[in-house]
């Protein structure tokens, strides 16, 4: 597809979308470009600290099994 054709199609479809849908399209484009204006990256030190904390919690039994996650997610999907 030629670039001008793509631009024309995008221009014709965008107004047909709701504001929410337009925002989602913008988010998708930003994600494709790796632009994130809402979140800051954490340092490697903070990342490692969070991993250590998560492992400690798992060892203390503060976690749920894979089967429990599946059961809970089925309940979430039924609510919609």
For each residue, the residues with C-beta under 8 A, 3 or more apart:
1: 5 6
2: 5 6
3: 6 7
4: 7 8
5: 1 2 8 9
6: 1 2 3 9 10
7: 3 4 10 11
8: 4 5 11 12
9: 5 6 12 13
10: 6 7 13 14
11: 7 8 14
12: 8 9 15 16
13: 9 10 16 17
14: 10 11 17 22 25
15: 12
16: 12 13
17: 13 14 21 22 25
18: 21 22
19: 22 23
20: 23 24
21: 17 18 24 25
22: 14 17 18 19 25 26
23: 19 20 26 27
24: 20 21 27 28
25: 14 17 21 22 28 29
26: 22 23 29 30
27: 23 24 30 31
28: 24 25 31 32
29: 25 26 32 33
30: 26 27 33 35 36 37
31: 27 28 34 35 36
32: 28 29
33: 29 30
34: 31
35: 30 31
36: 30 31 39
37: 30
38:
39: 36
40:
41:
42: 46 47 50
43: 46 47
44: 47 48
45: 48 49
46: 42 43 49 50
47: 42 43 44 50 51
48: 44 45 51 52
49: 45 46 52 53
50: 42 46 47 53 54
51: 47 48 54 55
52: 48 49 55 56
53: 49 50 56 57
54: 50 51 57 58
55: 51 52 58 59
56: 52 53 59 60
57: 53 54 60 62 63
58: 54 55 61 62 63
59: 55 56
60: 56 57
61: 58
62: 57 58
63: 57 58
64: 68 69 72
65: 68 69
66: 69 70
67: 70 71
68: 64 65 71 72
69: 64 65 66 72 73
70: 66 67 73 74
71: 67 68 74 75
72: 64 68 69 75 76
73: 69 70 76 77
74: 70 71 77 78
75: 71 72 78 79
76: 72 73 79 80
77: 73 74 80
78: 74 75
79: 75 76
80: 76 77
